[in-house]
Amino acid sequence: MMRRHVHAGIALRWQLFLAIVMMGAFSLPARAWSNHALGTWQALAPLPEVAVAEPVRVESLEAFLSAEAPALERLLAAEETWARQNVPRYPARPDVLAFKAGGTASELRHRFLAALRINPSSRLTLFMQVRPGTAVPAAAVMPRTEVTTVGQRDDHNKAAFRRLQEGETAAVLDVVASASDEPDFGGVSEFLCVRRS
């Protein structure tokens, strides 16, 4: 009787071990950390605020900074002060990196990226990720290499990008969905710099 229980215990452990090995060997990755745009489109599309939102005008980061530099300087200073006072273990931005208004478009861009501690090699091109199955005119197709500084990744091979032109309009849902995927592209993108027409 004792032998039967011992053998049953060993057999059960062996089966459990094999089941764990098989699950690990044959499971597919969940890909939960990539292609956020797909989930964002689905999550936000039913929201009334998004459905009725007016399209936004596309503008370059340099145009946005030139128009908003004084207000951004105040806003970023206030945010930094708040974070230093309220966020435990906040890695304070060095004062030398504080955003300052004034200067050329190139200087404003450099200071803004430094103040936000964004990858200075970010492409910062005007683009929008398009939904799977959406046709993009050949002239508007943007290669992945113009969007990201991150090396080749299988999960983004299927993503299609549409080149945007300054002054055109874009749907709020498409802007937000594209922005939700942007951290995977190596920094931050200019499509975050849009204002209502």
Buried (B, 14 or more C-beta within 10 A) or exposed (E): EEEEEEEEEEEEEEEEEEEEEEEEEEEEEEEEEBBBBBEBBEBBEEEEEBEEBEBBBBBBBBBBBBEBBEEBBEEBBEEBEEEEEEEEEEEEBEEEEBBBBEBEEEEBBEBBBBBBEBBEEBBBBBBBBBEEEEEBEEEBEBEBEEBBEBEEEEEBEEBBBBBBEEEEBBBBBBBBBBBBBBEBBBBBBBBBBBEEE
